[in-house]
Amino acid sequence: MLDRRSILKMAAGGAMLTLIPSAQLQAKTPGKRLAMVFDVRRCTGCLSCTVSCAMENQTDVGRCRTRVNQAAIETETGLATLALPNQCNQCDNPACVYVCPVEATYKRKEDGIVVINHDECIHCQLCVDACPYGARRKDETLNSPPEKCNFCIHRTSAGLLPACVETCIGEARNFGDLNDSTSKVSQLVRDNKVYAMLADAGTKPNIFYIGLPEQPQDKQILSLNFLEWQR
């Protein structure tokens, strides 16, 4: 059994998960409020989401828009290991938008998706460092914009699901409009305890997690690279 000291030594970094009241998530906002809800109980860590995302969006090697890390979470009975997806949180108060010197990164009013205008982006990569979730993938050559999830905007604008959701074999990924009370994501946040990463940082993310075990101590998850964990 790994103790807390050992886990902290192994971990590349930590992220706080905060319980979000359902009433807060169900408060109506103008336009659509597109969001994803990850049910970690159903995620097998198969990485089909990462593969399908890379194929759909033709991302460069090493710059995938979504990833799945292993996480060790302390519970009353010991450590629980979970596969925990992580990507752009499509924040309502996105730090990446504020640091962009040319306003190439912006949040769409009609659906809340945070996008990069590749024609306006100057490739400075400042937004990569500003993102508290580490969700933007830097181009080390500075020849192209960062890579980030945009909910497969070319698909969702046509009424289709994001590629990662469509190919999730465990149906762990759920996508929809939180402003639509009949949507699957609305139902999930009504019926479950819902967590978000770094909710206290003021970014107001729209990526949520359900199915996490009770965390009576500090509610801290310790993310490990899945290959390191398997070793």
Secondary structure, DSSP 4 states (H G I P E B T S, - for coil): ---HHHHHHH-SEEEEEEEE-HHHHTS--SS--EEEEEETTT-----HHHHHHHHHHTPPTT--SEEEEEEEEEETTEEEEEEEEEE----SS-HHHHH-TT--EEE-TTT--EEE-TTT-----HHHHH-TT---B--TTSSSPPB---S-HHHHTTTPPPHHHHT-TT--EEEEETT-TTSHHHHHHHHS-EEEETGGGT---SEEEE-PPP--S--EEEEE-HHHHH-
